[in-house]
Amino acid sequence: MFLKTVAFILLAFLVQRAWKLSLGFGTSDVGYINRPGPCRNVAPIETGSEDIAVTSNGLAFISSGMQLSDMCSSAVDARFSQFVGRIYVFDFQNSKQDAVEVSLPKELQYNFSPHGIDLLEDSETGEILLFVVNHRKIGEFVEILSYQPESRSLSMVRSVTHELFTSLNDVLAIDRNSFLVSNDAYFRSCWRILEPLLGLRWCNFIYFDGTVGQSIIENGHDFNSVALSRNGKQVYLTRPSEMKLEIYNRSKGTETLKLHQSINVGMAVDNVFSDQSTGDLWLGSHPSLALLTKHLSDIDLRAPSQVIRIQPLGPQNDPFNTYKLFSPFGDDGELVSGSSSAVHFKDKLLIGTVAHKVAYCEVQS
Amino acid sequence: MIWKCVLLLVVAVVMQHCYKLALIMGYHKTVYAHWPGKCHSVHPVLQGSEDIALSEDNLAFISSGLRIQVCDLDGIDPRNNEFVGRIYLFDFNNPEAGASEMILPKGMMGPTFNPHGIDTWFDSATGRVYLFVVNHRADEETVELFTFDRKNSNNSLAHVRTYREPEFRSLNDVLAVSSEEFYVTNDGYFRNCWKTLEFLFLLKWSSIVHVTQEGGGEIVATGHALNSLGKSSGLVFATSPVGRFLNVYKRNDDGTLLLRHSIDVGTGIDNIFVHPHTMDLWFGAHPIGHAFLEHTTNLDTPAPSQVIRLHPTGEQDDPFSSVELFELFSDSGKLISASSSVAVSGNRLLIGSLLQKLVYCEMTVPN
């Protein structure tokens, strides 16, 4: 009798996990092609463009070549270990030009597996500071780098690591020394697969104030990408496996976050971009996590891509109180596989991927 | 012991079937909006534009006013019973004029005229357009044949013939092969309350009937919920909105069909439009099954709409061995609900709905 009860509870638990996971895994293998205008790839990017940050002048910084092999090498394509971590720069205002590789400081050469990226522009000096999540061989770091436009190079300002950095994903710059950073898992090894399977909540979301790091959200799972609202009063956080975008009210200074709203986007959302001119949110998304997983185990297998735009329709103090979901871009994986980011600048779109190319589109409708 | 095993097996089969139905109902799906350009409703269509057929000179014939109730227990919105069967004409060469109601012959009114799928056939010798219309009369399924003379017609249709065949069970769409030969789909075996069971049990009792000049119908294919028909260079196509697939048949000289491919399209594709120049297939589609059903029970509840283009990418001897799928239009149902049909002329799109409006779009994006 006791054994039967245990078996029944275990079965119920497995069914619940399977159901929850299957929704995020996507139940359709079809990736529809949908273009907002003419689209093309941007040379020479071929080994990923996981995250993109844009200046107010339309200069886009793209993190590329993330080597997923440190994250359970047996589950991912062996070719990832040969990826070279790079930062590319692409100018929206000179879109016919290719993306250009930016040279890294000496400390990061052969020591660079970049993931999430953000930037700060100093309005007085014009200096551009890049904040980059780096999965170094020895641990998880946030690199703060200064961009030198004349030499197209990055110089090291500061390297930050902390015991709370377990498996970093994305970073949000607050000022020259402080930032918010997300952990998408507790383990960085193959054990990480257990976390979604068993519904473990061992992730936290961290505020580093320049000296001290602390968890500002605890006991979560799958914190992915982070962005800031136009007025700085709200922080956006994506949760891919729950297909949600969460909106937190932010107390500037203490950086305490309080969950205000959860938008069910209906698809595994990856990186979020907050459009400063319109207040829209642009999301690189994965219509099928199952196909994305297959693509990461064999890069030649295509994974469908989609970009979602969330348009706020509410009042100024609560913009996403009502909203509309648009999909301006979709692909079957031939142009771009595994879209993880989308940034919008003056009717142009740049779409980045986890391990594939970049697409540039003109938005005509 | 054996009874426990049998019970477990039955439970497993039932659960798997329920899971299949849940996927068809699309409770897990979300619809995202995007239009190919500027879109607006076409006046005065309000009671549906279920199917659209395009003539050689860019005239679109639109069937409207379909009354869909086949069973008292259907729960169909009672307002649908008051719909009036009509054929509208829309001229792509003059889109600002809206749609004009065609004058039907006496006798094609009230319970006698309940139009569903339509197709055109152009007789180049006489310049006459033949219009085949599936008609759900009060107590029988028929296919009506009309002619339209652009020059001398003042917007009226002349009735030529009514086809009645014992194989006509629950008609949906018609495909003209000449002015005297056509194919027609039965979307189920029953046209009464038993039809709900056909859907629930995902039975494959729908069929394609070939009607020839010599008379008589012959069943040339069967399948699950076959709906709309199209043809292109020796091939015949059939959609299944419930099964979410497109069947591609090779058409033999004697009119029989041989199934070559069954392509998963991932959404509830309804009526087919074969593009006269590119040979791509365009579909009006229903992305979310349960929303479609809720719309039929209450016309005020929006149902999402979608337009899909299927582009064959296979070799010349087997073009549909691989395909690309494009989504040209997606809407939550506010602009148009339950899009069932589409017609394309140049970079303009006409989208028809099961029970509601007609929409015209200019496509500014690559299509």
Interface residues (C-beta under 8 A of the other chain):
Chain A: L23 T27 S28 D29 V30 G31 Y32 I33 N34 R35 P36 G37 P38 C39 N264 V265 G266 M267 Q306 I308 K324 L325 F326 S327 P328 G330 D332 Q364 S365
Chain B: L23 H28 K29 T30 V31 Y32 A33 H34 W35 P36 G37 D264 V265 G266 T267 I308 E324 L325 F326 E327 L328 S330 T364 V365 P366
